[in-house]
Amino acid sequence: MIVKLNDILPAARKKGYAVGHFNTSNLEITQAIIKAAEELTSPVIVGVSEKAIIYAGLVTIAKTIRSLGQSSKIPVVLHLDHGRDFDIVRKCIDVGFTSVMIDGSYLPFKENLKLTKRVVKYAHKRNVSVEAEIGRLAGIEDGVESASGIYTDPEEAERFADEAHCDALAVAIGTSHGAYKFKGKPRLRIDILKEIAKRVKIPLVLHGASGVKSKWVNYANKYGAKIENVSGVPDHLIKEAIKNGISKINVDTDLRIAFTAGIREFLSKNPEEFDPRKILNHGRQMVIKTVRERILLFGSAGKGSY
Ligand SMILES: [Zn+2]
């Protein structure tokens, strides 16, 4: 079934698990995300970035996800990832997104708050949930770029959440977008997160949280990829973040690596094959495996029956 973010996240915050947000831009990855969540009876958030919308077409990607979600027995959220202005948010809501992120974190506090409030007003009137962001992540995600991160200030986060009335808040505690997250030892500012969680009672969101596991990177590289010097967030830090108030975790890079690895393996083992269905299916199978691993780590398995 299709639900909104606010139908599933408060329970996660209350009970101490996190729901996975997985990015998609095509049919196969969407199918894989929902299939893995179904197998584990977990709620799931399917995320679409502005670049994914440019790639697939707004109506096409929205209808694809909605139709797969509606015929599923688990709760599926159709969520806009990193919407940058009111216009894109409005367009998404109008074609049936049940949740939107307005990322005004590139703006000064006051303007971010003003933009978020405008989005919340429009969205809530239409029964759509809103995720906002305060603080800056380093790295590059689809259409979002920042050279250096700025940790979220707990006091600002409290004021922001109180005034904006958003349903979830993304915070910056040391993760970054992409596959190159840490130069030295991976480290998250759990101390800052604890302080934020004390002050902000709505669900908190961790972006840039792929694991970039060497198991998957080596698998892709074995079949010809050259993915080097990458680093992700280790499992123990993810668990620590969930324990301290994170209830939504965004994953994109892990799915990209798995999809690529699967396709590479298939093509290299079956050079005579040119049926796109067989080729993409192998990528799809690997995405199912990755999503399953992430959901098990996040603790949301079994929480998707309503
Ligand atoms: Zn993000």
Boltz pocket constraint, residues with backbone or C-beta under 6 A from the ligand:
constraints:
  - pocket:
      binder: B
      contacts: [[A, 82], [A, 141], [A, 177], [A, 207], [A, 208], [A, 250]]
      max_distance: 6.0
